[in-house]
Amino acid sequence: MTDEIPGFPERFPVRDDGVRSWRYRAVSLICRTSLRGFFGRGLQIDAISAVPADGPLLVVCNHLSNIDPWIFGGFGPGVLYCMSKRELFNNPIVAWILAGCNCFPIDRGTADRRALRTALDVLARKGRLLIFLEGTRSATPGMRRAEAGVGFLARRSGGSILPVGVWGTEAALPRGRKFPKRVPIRLTLGPVFQLPERVPGERRDDQAVADLIGSRIAELLPPEYRGVYASLEAPEVVNRPG
């Protein structure tokens, strides 16, 4: 990974002691100040300080806008890791900054084994990993089908899962728009849960697990934002090794 991305450090994460790097702290301050200064009271975030401090934890959110990662970067407590699209790392300076913020690249649309190994390593060290469920921004407010890789990580890591719903960011900064506009934004957290134990006859594949997580996120959203999960019945799934 590091050999192919100029600016990305050989050692990742930059710090593995549960403390933010100075790059992380600086970017978080910029995100928080910019968002609060621009959106003011229109930005409503439900008890994000209640995110569990201990992992392994998958923080899984729907994805509507490029503003979404800024909210977590600015207001997420403690240390979060994040899988980010590889295109963001094309600039060596940006790659260096993102690495300091615990972001690592993933090739979207492929089975990026190195990215998955990095994610599993983060979770094995009891880290907290932010994942956007659909893998990319939704073209409409409604949710897209979850990426099966989310289910793979949840199933293999055995970590707890925190569903998060966000809406309004698609109007604040829609695709193709360079500058945001001031509209209400809401981010809400659901209860942390773990995958149920094995029951004979239940589905156990990665997509079923991802759909279960998607349905939990949809429950947090207004009906018009639920997309495919407005009518898709969440499957019963189990957690299993391997």
C-alpha positions in Angstrom: 0.0 0.0 0.0 2.6 2.5 1.1 5.0 1.8 -1.8 2.3 2.7 -4.3 1.0 5.9 -2.7 3.5 8.8 -2.5 3.1 10.7 0.8 1.5 7.7 2.6 3.8 6.8 5.5 5.4 3.4 5.7 4.2 3.1 9.3 0.4 3.0 9.6 -1.2 4.1 11.8 1.0 7.0 12.6 0.2 6.4 16.3 -1.3 3.2 17.7 -1.5 4.3 21.4 -5.0 5.6 21.2 -3.9 9.2 21.0 -4.5 11.5 18.1 -1.6 12.7 16.0 -1.1 16.4 15.7 -2.4 16.2 12.2 -5.5 14.5 13.4 -6.1 17.2 16.1 -5.5 20.0 13.6 -7.8 18.7 10.9 -10.5 17.9 13.6 -10.4 21.5 14.8 -10.7 22.8 11.2 -13.6 20.6 10.5 -15.4 21.4 13.7 -14.9 25.1 13.5 -15.8 25.3 9.8 -19.0 23.3 10.2 -20.2 25.0 13.3 -19.4 28.4 12.0 -21.2 27.9 8.7 -24.2 25.8 9.7 -24.6 27.0 13.3 -27.6 25.6 15.1 -28.8 24.0 11.9 -26.2 21.3 12.5 -27.8 18.9 15.0 -25.7 16.0 16.2 -27.2 13.5 18.7 -25.0 12.6 21.6 -22.0 11.7 19.4 -19.9 11.8 22.6 -21.7 8.6 23.6 -19.9 6.6 21.0 -18.3 3.7 22.9 -14.7 4.4 23.8 -13.6 0.8 23.4 -13.6 -1.5 20.4 -13.7 -3.4 18.3 -16.4 -1.2 17.0 -17.8 -0.6 13.5 -19.4 2.9 13.1 -21.5 2.4 10.0 -23.3 5.4 8.4 -25.3 6.1 5.2 -23.5 8.4 2.8 -25.1 11.4 1.0 -22.4 14.1 0.6 -18.7 14.9 1.0 -19.7 16.8 4.1 -20.4 13.5 5.9 -16.8 12.6 6.7 -16.2 16.2 7.9 -18.9 15.7 10.6 -17.2 12.6 12.0 -13.7 14.2 11.7 -14.8 17.3 13.5 -17.1 15.9 16.2 -16.3 12.2 16.5 -14.8 11.6 20.0 -11.4 9.9 20.6 -9.7 8.1 17.7 -11.5 6.8 14.7 -10.1 5.0 11.7 -11.7 5.4 8.3 -11.6 3.7 4.9 -11.4 6.3 2.2 -11.6 6.1 -1.6 -8.1 5.7 -3.1 -8.6 8.7 -5.4 -8.3 11.0 -2.4 -4.7 9.9 -1.9 -3.5 11.0 -5.4 -1.8 14.1 -4.0 1.2 13.3 -1.8 0.4 16.1 0.7 -3.2 15.1 1.0 -2.1 11.4 1.4 0.2 12.5 4.2 -2.5 14.5 6.0 -5.1 11.7 5.6 -2.8 9.1 7.0 -2.2 11.3 10.0 -6.0 11.3 10.5 -6.1 7.5 10.5 -7.6 7.3 7.0 -6.4 4.6 4.7 -7.2 3.9 1.0 -9.5 1.4 -0.5 -10.1 0.6 -4.2 -13.9 0.9 -4.6 -15.7 -1.7 -6.7 -13.0 -4.3 -6.1 -12.1 -6.9 -3.4 -9.3 -4.8 -2.0 -7.6 -7.4 0.2 -5.0 -5.0 1.6 -7.6 -2.5 2.7 -9.7 -5.3 4.3 -6.6 -6.7 6.1 -5.8 -3.2 7.4 -9.4 -2.8 8.6 -9.4 -6.2 10.3 -6.1 -5.3 11.9 -7.6 -2.1 13.3 -10.5 -4.0 14.7 -8.3 -6.7 16.1 -6.4 -4.1 18.1 -9.8 -3.0 19.5 -10.0 0.1 17.3 -13.0 1.9 16.1 -13.6 1.9 12.3 -15.9 4.3 10.4 -17.5 2.9 7.3 -19.9 4.4 4.9 -22.4 1.6 4.2 -23.0 2.1 0.5 -19.4 2.6 -0.4 -20.1 5.9 -2.2 -22.4 8.8 -2.0 -26.0 8.0 -2.9 -27.2 9.8 -6.1 -30.6 10.4 -4.4 -31.5 10.9 -0.7 -32.7 7.3 -0.5 -30.3 4.6 0.7 -28.6 2.3 -1.8 -28.0 -1.3 -1.1 -25.2 -1.9 1.4 -21.8 -3.2 0.2 -21.2 -6.8 1.2 -17.8 -5.9 2.4 -19.3 -4.2 5.4 -20.9 -7.5 6.4 -17.6 -9.3 5.9 -15.9 -7.0 8.3 -18.6 -7.2 10.9 -18.8 -11.0 10.7 -15.0 -11.6 10.7 -14.1 -9.1 13.4 -16.9 -10.0 15.8 -17.0 -6.3 16.7 -19.9 -4.3 18.0 -21.8 -2.2 15.5 -23.0 1.3 15.9 -25.6 2.4 13.2 -25.6 6.1 12.4 -28.0 8.0 10.2 -27.4 11.3 8.5 -29.6 13.5 6.4 -29.6 17.0 5.0 -26.0 16.9 3.8 -27.2 16.0 0.3 -28.9 19.4 0.1 -26.0 21.2 1.8 -23.4 20.0 -0.8 -25.0 18.0 -3.6 -22.9 16.3 -6.3 -21.4 18.9 -8.7 -21.7 21.8 -6.3 -18.5 23.5 -5.3 -19.7 25.5 -2.3 -22.1 24.4 0.4 -25.4 26.2 1.3 -26.9 26.6 4.7 -29.6 24.0 5.4 -30.5 21.9 8.4 -28.3 18.8 8.9 -29.1 16.0 11.3 -26.9 13.1 12.5 -28.4 10.5 14.9 -27.0 7.4 16.5 -28.8 4.2 17.1 -28.1 1.7 19.8 -24.9 -0.4 19.6 -25.6 -4.1 18.8 -23.8 -7.3 18.0 -24.7 -9.9 15.5 -26.9 -12.7 16.9 -25.8 -16.1 17.7 -26.2 -18.9 15.2 -29.6 -20.3 14.6 -30.1 -23.3 12.2 -31.6 -22.3 8.9 -30.7 -18.6 9.1 -28.7 -16.8 6.4 -25.0 -16.3 7.2 -23.6 -14.6 4.1 -21.9 -11.2 4.1 -24.7 -9.4 2.1 -27.3 -10.6 4.7 -25.2 -9.1 7.5 -24.7 -5.9 5.5 -28.5 -5.7 4.9 -29.2 -6.1 8.6 -26.9 -3.2 9.4 -28.6 -1.2 6.5 -32.0 -1.8 8.0 -30.8 -0.6 11.4 -29.6 2.6 9.8 -32.8 3.0 7.9 -34.8 2.9 11.1 -32.9 6.1 12.2 -33.8 8.0 9.0 -37.0 9.8 7.8 -39.0 7.6 5.4 -37.9 9.4 2.3 -34.3 8.6 3.1 -34.6 4.9 3.6 -34.4 4.0 -0.1 -34.1 0.2 -0.7 -34.5 -0.4 3.0 -37.9 1.1 3.1 -39.4 -2.2 1.9 -36.6 -4.6 2.2 -37.1 -6.9 5.1 -34.0 -7.3 7.2 -32.8 -10.9 7.1 -32.0 -12.9 10.2 -28.3 -13.4 10.3 -25.7 -15.0 12.4 -22.1 -14.3 13.3 -19.6 -17.1 12.6 -15.8 -17.3 12.2 -14.1 -17.7 8.9 
